[in-house]
Amino acid sequence: MPALNVNPTRMELTRLKGRLRTASRGHKLLKDKRDELMKQFMDVVRENRTLRRKVEEGLTRANTAFAAASAVMSPEMLEQAILYPRESVCLEMGFQNVMSVNVPVYTFHTTGSAEGSAAPYGFAATSGELDDAVEALGEVFRDMLRLAEIEKTSQLLAQEIEKTRRRVNALEYVKIPQMEETIKYITMKLDENERSSTIRLMKVKDMLLKEAIEERREETEEAMRTFADADPGPTQV
């Protein structure tokens, strides 16, 4: 039985052969896309690992400095020092196409920065540990944005890889074998019909030949009988 429910005709055979060529070409393109996506994904994963380690170290350093500042400063003074920031950050998000996948691109710029240090407090009533904490957070902020961008990119690429892998497997193990089996079935049916038609033609030819021979024999016998009836025999003197 064929894998697809089709009529075994030459038109259907031609159509299936065209679909098989298209499916084979699409299978090759999807495999190339999957391989390139895997390469891009591995590059992103390596960068993600490096950035995550760097961000974790920066946050650890900032938390340690804040803990030290909290130990030498009163909670009211610490809250008052960082209550009103001196700078504001404007974040913009765009998109970049990576192998038909739109991945986010984050860009930011600061506004309202005054001359000198960007610390939102004076140095008279604060400790040096708070300065170290603010400086560490400022250094790690850009890496945190890049890490968020990379992690979202890796998530989107992983989803696209899984989707492409399912398509490749569907073509390789389901669609293409079904079409090949159906083409084989239609070809066998057409060959069988052609052999049957040839046998029928040969039988009809044999029947016609037998009828022609029988008619010729009957004509010959009729002619002999007519000749025998017309012959008067030998003349007597």
CORNORRA-V387455 format. One record per helix or strand of 2 or more residues. SS is the DSSP state (alpha for helix, beta for strand). FROM is the first residue (numbers start at 0). LEN is the number of residues. If there is no record, write none. Layout:
BEGIN
SS/FROM/LEN ; SS/FROM/LEN
END
This chain:
BEGIN
alpha/9/63 ; alpha/74/7 ; beta/87/11 ; beta/100/11 ; alpha/127/103
END
